[in-house]
Amino acid sequence: MSITDVPVIAIDGPTASGKGTVAHGVAQALGWHVLDSGALYRLTALASFLQKIPLDDEPALAQAARNLDVRFAAGEIFLEGQEVSAAIRQEEVGNRASRVAALPAVRQALLARQRAFRLAPGLVADGRDMGTVVFPDARLKVFLDAAVQARAQRRCKQLIEKGISANLDDLLRDMRERDARDASRSVAPLVPAQDATVLDSSDLSAEQTVQAILDLWDKVLRDNPRP
């Protein structure tokens, strides 16, 4: 099987739409690999913060992206040997990641690294531009959306469960700002691919959303079977 024959399910959508949880659920059900592309941008943001790289120094930020010393192992993420799974989920890191991700040189630096996750028997990739830029030939493209209020409430609940203080109004404001920034950037803006299925998860549980995507994949296999 050549690399281009490896099937990809691309799941894009705004922050806190549940992409990560859902992508892992779909990948587990299918026995496929999973790519959390947002983690790579968050890792770049964290690395650039630790290296004190200014947000307006695009060449240095791109170099940091290219040189990421990252390891994914057993559900944990390591940066330069340090476990950073919780650190990269901090809202401050997420906001910095949104700014870093708007830079063309950074996106180019991470493109090959993201595509390297495409391994047999298949890949479920979640992010902002999986179906539009990184895997435009994905056999199934889903744009996972949800009302901003629902997303802010989810994120608030997640943070509180992790023992992190959270304010719903602050999260709502930050989320709206990030949505606007992600949708309006000049390179790979957050928009559904033309051939994507838009799925609103505002009133769906994670399990229901996973099943909805598995149903869509079954339909792809029925309508367009391949050897």
Rosetta blueprint (number, residue, H / E / L):
1 M L
2 S L
3 I H
4 T H
5 D H
6 V L
7 P L
8 V E
9 I E
10 A E
11 I E
12 D E
13 G L
14 P L
15 T L
16 A L
17 S L
18 G L
19 K H
20 G H
21 T H
22 V H
23 A H
24 H H
25 G H
26 V H
27 A H
28 Q H
29 A H
30 L H
31 G L
32 W L
33 H E
34 V E
35 L E
36 D E
37 S H
38 G H
39 A H
40 L H
41 Y H
42 R H
43 L H
44 T H
45 A H
46 L H
47 A H
48 S H
49 F H
50 L H
51 Q L
52 K L
53 I L
54 P L
55 L L
56 D L
57 D L
58 E H
59 P H
60 A H
61 L H
62 A H
63 Q H
64 A H
65 A H
66 R H
67 N L
68 L L
69 D L
70 V E
71 R E
72 F E
73 A E
74 A L
75 G L
76 E E
77 I E
78 F E
79 L E
80 E L
81 G L
82 Q E
83 E E
84 V L
85 S L
86 A L
87 A H
88 I H
89 R H
90 Q L
91 E H
92 E H
93 V H
94 G H
95 N H
96 R H
97 A H
98 S H
99 R H
100 V H
101 A L
102 A L
103 L L
104 P H
105 A H
106 V H
107 R H
108 Q H
109 A H
110 L H
111 L H
112 A H
113 R H
114 Q H
115 R H
116 A L
117 F L
118 R L
119 L L
120 A L
121 P L
122 G L
123 L E
124 V E
125 A E
126 D E
127 G E
128 R L
129 D L
130 M H
131 G H
132 T H
133 V H
134 V H
135 F L
136 P L
137 D L
138 A L
139 R L
140 L E
141 K E
142 V E
143 F E
144 L E
145 D E
146 A L
147 A L
148 V H
149 Q H
150 A H
151 R H
152 A H
153 Q H
154 R H
155 R H
156 C H
157 K H
158 Q H
159 L H
160 I H
161 E H
162 K L
163 G L
164 I L
165 S L
166 A L
167 N L
168 L H
169 D H
170 D H
171 L H
172 L H
173 R H
174 D H
175 M H
176 R H
177 E H
178 R H
179 D H
180 A H
181 R H
182 D H
183 A H
184 S H
185 R L
186 S L
187 V L
188 A L
189 P L
190 L L
191 V L
192 P L
193 A L
194 Q L
195 D L
196 A L
197 T E
198 V E
199 L E
200 D E
201 S L
202 S L
203 D L
204 L L
205 S L
206 A H
207 E H
208 Q H
209 T H
210 V H
211 Q H
212 A H
213 I H
214 L H
215 D H
216 L H
217 W H
218 D H
219 K H
220 V H
221 L H
222 R H
223 D H
224 N L
225 P L
226 R L
227 P L
